[in-house]
């Protein structure tokens, strides 16, 4: 052949080229043999060591809005400096070699302990270096958290600096730290622009990465997420939480991230729009704190639209900043939240039972008038106490004297109303009205944060019921407990002509994206729960007495009077007993306005208050001033909020 003929001619350069060519071919064949045969097991093991891991990506939580569309709870970007440990493997190894004692045989536990120490040393130095460059030197103190992350979530970034300030983010962007593995990450975090406003309505949000209904339950890793436990955050958690996304991550045999792919993008949660007016809510909370007890005030205020049951404000004090829940509670905050007297976690508007005291005389008066046994013009000579047989006299706060219905109402004569309650048929009328008002039943407005109260039914009347029980019920003591929300429903029914509405707190649930074609879920307003079925004449007599209690200088509720606004109300002071002994008292003021065209019901309760007139009426007056300024100023835009 030609090539062999040329080689036979002893062409030296050609022979050298042929040797090189054949040598290269032998080297290539040898390499292929080494890779595919001799070393195949090692490559097969490395391939098997690589694994695909799924990561749960939380969705952006929906907003909670007030009646005007202002955010009460929303999300803000939270910036953090994160550290990818995979980029530090060589640094970990070098530090381990530095601290490992030479020529000493170590067991597995000792090796692991030294490796942990080496990693902590490297990471803590990086934390100090990065934080110092941002003007806020910090030290890594939680070695256990680093170890847990390394063992369980090595593929995910380890947060070293959280909640960076805007100026720190700017410094990071302009002069990124020359440290391997450090990156700036952005995550949405829950924010409450109103601070502590509406805290009890919004509820508690806690860290919870678990899957929700109809979501894949298995993930290798889960990024931080939150779940609502009480309030609106808890009641509408599934709507607010959205749908989590998924990304797949390839990790090597050491557990470090190699690559990742987004499989499903998260779907943001829906927004929940409330009936609450944030301005009135803030005014109610400020008014409560203006009591003589200041920041130690324990009480509640409810503002309701009497014509449809919408809750305009529902305040409970003392309160708290809802941001403490998702971001962690300090020891000081924990001590405050667990204070056995202040009990700031309790929503006193719906979650506490209070005996109504004299504000219940509104119901007793209606019952006696409807029974036809009360002549409002007839005078009763009160001795200043009521004497039950074989019992000590029940002393009256109203002085002895002559009382008709109006005077007895504005002076809050217990003797007069006990006398009326004991008249034939009145007790049954009281029970009937209580049933139509659904006292002793929940409204369902905040299921986890609501008590049903107590109210006697027909069964109680035949099981050891006595005139003493009737007398106590007639002045709002004994076997009756209500919440401020329940009594706002009572006052609204009296004000609007006898319609008992379901309270409404949520207007609608709407898509987070305004351009979405999905229709919002609207919660129907003005849902009728019942009717009082009382005459307009009886209602008029009670309303006139409520107006006199505020307008008359003799009235106990005079301090609630607001110039230019006709407020109608009733004060109350209820004794609190333990083991048959009076240990405290709670003060009330239940009211509505304006008298001629009722729009708002305002109910205030203060624990350990001096009296309804001195403690609660001034608070209600401040709330009415805010209502007047916002809704009765002649601004059509403001008036459109409330019918």
QUICORLIN-V690293 format. One record per residue. N is the residue number from 1. SS is DSSP state (2 for helix, 1 for strand, 0 for the rest). D_CENTER is the distance of its C-alpha to the mean C-alpha in whole Angstrom. Layout:
N,SS,D_CENTER
N,SS,D_CENTER
This chain:
1,0,93
2,2,92
3,2,90
4,2,92
5,2,95
6,2,94
7,2,93
8,2,96
9,0,98
10,0,96
11,0,94
12,2,92
13,2,89
14,2,88
15,2,88
16,2,86
17,2,84
18,2,84
19,2,83
20,2,80
21,2,79
22,2,80
23,2,78
24,2,75
25,2,75
26,2,75
27,2,72
28,2,70
29,2,71
30,2,70
31,2,67
32,2,66
33,2,67
34,2,65
35,2,62
36,2,62
37,2,64
38,2,64
39,0,61
40,2,59
41,2,57
42,2,56
43,2,54
44,2,53
45,2,51
46,2,49
47,2,49
48,2,47
49,2,45
50,0,43
51,1,40
52,1,38
53,1,34
54,1,31
55,1,28
56,1,25
57,1,23
58,0,19
59,0,19
60,0,17
61,0,14
62,0,13
63,0,12
64,1,10
65,1,13
66,0,14
67,0,17
68,0,19
69,0,18
70,0,16
71,1,14
72,1,10
73,1,9
74,1,12
75,1,14
76,1,17
77,1,20
78,1,20
79,1,24
80,1,25
81,1,29
82,1,29
83,1,33
84,0,34
85,2,36
86,2,39
87,2,40
88,2,41
89,2,43
90,2,46
91,2,45
92,2,44
93,2,47
94,2,49
95,2,47
96,2,47
97,2,51
98,2,51
99,2,50
100,0,51
101,0,54
102,0,58
103,0,60
104,0,58
105,0,57
106,0,53
107,0,51
108,2,48
109,2,46
110,2,47
111,2,47
112,2,43
113,2,43
114,2,45
115,2,43
116,2,40
117,2,41
118,2,43
119,2,39
120,2,38
121,2,40
122,2,40
123,2,37
124,2,36
125,2,39
126,2,37
127,2,34
128,2,36
129,2,38
130,2,35
131,2,33
132,2,36
133,2,37
134,0,34
135,0,35
136,0,32
137,0,34
138,0,32
139,0,33
140,0,32
141,0,32
142,0,30
143,2,33
144,2,31
145,2,29
146,2,31
147,2,33
148,2,31
149,2,30
150,2,34
151,2,34
152,2,32
153,0,31
154,0,34
155,0,34
156,0,30
157,0,30
158,1,29
159,1,27
160,1,29
161,1,27
162,0,23
163,0,22
164,0,25
165,0,25
166,2,27
167,2,30
168,2,30
169,2,30
170,2,33
171,2,35
172,2,34
173,2,35
174,2,38
175,0,39
176,0,38
177,0,39
178,0,42
179,0,40
180,0,40
181,0,37
182,1,35
183,1,33
184,1,30
185,1,27
186,1,24
187,1,21
188,1,18
189,1,15
190,1,11
191,1,12
192,0,10
193,0,13
194,0,12
195,0,12
196,0,10
197,0,10
198,0,8
199,2,6
200,2,5
201,2,5
202,2,3
203,0,1
204,0,4
205,1,6
206,1,10
207,1,13
208,0,15
209,0,18
210,0,19
211,0,21
212,0,19
213,0,21
214,0,24
215,0,24
216,0,27
217,0,26
218,0,28
219,0,28
220,0,30
221,1,27
222,1,24
223,0,22
224,0,19
225,0,16
226,1,12
227,1,11
228,1,7
229,0,8
230,0,6
231,2,5
232,2,6
233,2,5
234,2,7
235,2,9
236,0,11
237,2,11
238,2,14
239,2,15
240,2,12
241,2,14
242,0,17
243,1,21
244,0,21
245,1,25
246,1,28
247,1,30
248,1,33
249,1,35
250,1,38
251,1,39
252,0,42
253,0,43
254,0,42
255,0,38
256,0,38
257,1,37
258,1,40
259,1,39
260,1,36
261,1,35
262,1,32
263,1,32
264,1,30
265,0,27
266,0,23
267,1,22
268,0,19
269,0,16
270,0,16
271,1,15
272,1,13
273,1,14
274,1,13
275,0,16
276,0,14
277,0,16
278,2,15
279,2,18
280,2,18
281,2,15
282,2,16
283,2,19
284,2,18
285,2,16
286,2,19
287,2,21
288,2,20
289,2,20
290,0,24
291,0,25
292,0,28
293,0,25
294,2,23
295,2,20
296,2,21
297,0,20
298,0,19
299,1,18
300,1,16
301,1,17
302,1,17
303,1,19
304,1,20
305,1,23
306,0,25
307,0,27
308,0,25
309,0,22
310,1,19
311,1,16
312,1,17
313,1,15
314,1,13
315,1,13
316,1,12
317,1,14
318,0,14
319,0,11
320,0,10
321,0,10
322,0,7
323,2,9
324,2,11
325,2,9
326,2,11
327,2,14
328,0,15
329,0,15
330,0,18
331,2,20
332,2,20
333,2,16
334,2,17
335,2,19
336,2,17
337,2,14
338,0,17
339,0,19
340,0,20
341,0,21
342,0,18
343,0,15
344,0,13
345,0,10
346,0,11
347,0,10
348,0,14
349,0,14
350,0,14
351,0,14
352,0,17
353,0,21
354,1,23
355,0,27
356,0,27
357,2,30
358,2,33
359,2,30
360,2,31
361,2,35
362,2,33
363,2,33
364,2,37
365,2,38
366,2,38
367,2,39
368,2,42
369,2,43
370,2,43
371,2,45
372,0,47
373,0,48
374,0,47
375,0,49
376,0,47
377,0,50
378,0,51
379,0,51
380,1,51
381,1,52
382,1,49
383,0,51
384,0,47
385,1,46
386,1,46
387,0,49
388,0,48
389,0,51
390,0,51
391,0,48
392,0,47
393,0,47
394,1,43
395,1,43
396,0,42
397,0,41
398,0,43
399,0,46
400,0,49
401,1,51
402,1,51
403,1,48
404,0,47
405,2,44
406,2,43
407,2,44
408,2,42
409,2,39
410,2,39
411,0,40
412,0,38
413,0,41
414,2,40
415,2,44
416,2,44
417,2,41
418,2,42
419,2,45
420,2,44
421,2,42
422,0,45
423,0,47
424,0,48
425,0,45
426,2,42
427,2,40
428,2,40
429,2,39
430,2,36
431,2,35
432,2,36
433,2,34
434,2,31
435,2,31
436,2,31
437,0,28
438,0,26
439,0,26
440,0,25
441,0,23
442,0,19
443,0,18
444,0,16
445,0,14
446,0,11
447,2,13
448,2,11
449,2,10
450,0,14
451,0,17
452,0,20
453,0,22
454,1,26
455,1,29
456,0,33
457,0,34
458,2,38
459,2,38
460,2,37
461,2,40
462,0,43
463,0,41
464,0,43
465,0,41
466,0,43
467,2,44
468,2,42
469,2,39
470,2,40
471,2,40
472,2,37
473,2,35
474,2,37
475,0,35
476,0,32
477,0,32
478,0,33
479,0,32
480,1,29
481,1,25
482,1,23
483,0,19
484,2,19
485,2,18
486,2,21
487,2,23
488,2,22
489,2,23
490,2,26
491,2,27
492,2,26
493,2,29
494,2,31
495,2,31
496,2,31
497,0,34
498,0,33
499,1,30
500,1,27
501,1,25
502,0,22
503,0,19
504,1,17
505,0,14
506,1,14
507,1,17
508,1,18
509,1,17
510,1,19
511,0,20
512,0,19
513,0,23
514,0,25
515,0,28
516,0,27
517,0,29
518,0,26
519,0,26
520,0,22
521,1,21
522,1,21
523,0,20
524,0,23
525,0,23
526,0,25
527,0,25
528,1,27
529,1,27
530,1,30
531,1,33
532,0,34
533,0,37
534,0,39
535,0,41
536,2,41
537,2,43
538,2,41
539,2,38
540,2,40
541,2,41
542,2,38
543,2,36
544,2,39
545,2,39
546,2,35
547,2,37
548,2,39
549,2,37
550,2,35
551,2,38
552,0,41
553,0,41
554,0,42
555,0,39
556,0,36
557,0,33
558,2,35
559,2,33
560,2,31
561,0,34
562,1,33
563,0,36
564,0,36
565,1,34
566,0,35
567,1,32
568,1,33
569,1,31
570,1,32
571,1,31
572,1,30
573,1,30
574,1,30
575,1,31
576,1,29
577,1,32
578,1,32
579,0,35
580,0,37
581,1,36
582,1,34
583,1,32
584,1,30
585,1,29
586,1,26
587,1,27
588,1,26
589,1,27
590,1,26
591,1,28
592,1,28
593,1,30
594,0,32
595,0,35
596,0,37
597,0,34
598,0,31
599,0,28
600,1,25
601,1,24
602,1,23
603,1,22
604,1,22
605,1,22
606,1,22
607,1,23
608,0,26
609,0,27
610,0,31
611,0,31
612,2,29
613,2,32
614,2,32
615,2,28
616,2,26
617,2,28
618,2,28
619,2,25
620,2,25
621,2,28
622,2,26
623,2,23
624,2,26
625,2,28
626,2,25
627,2,25
628,2,28
629,2,28
630,2,26
631,2,27
632,0,31
633,0,32
634,0,34
635,0,32
636,2,32
637,2,29
638,2,27
639,2,28
640,0,28
641,0,24
642,0,25
643,0,28
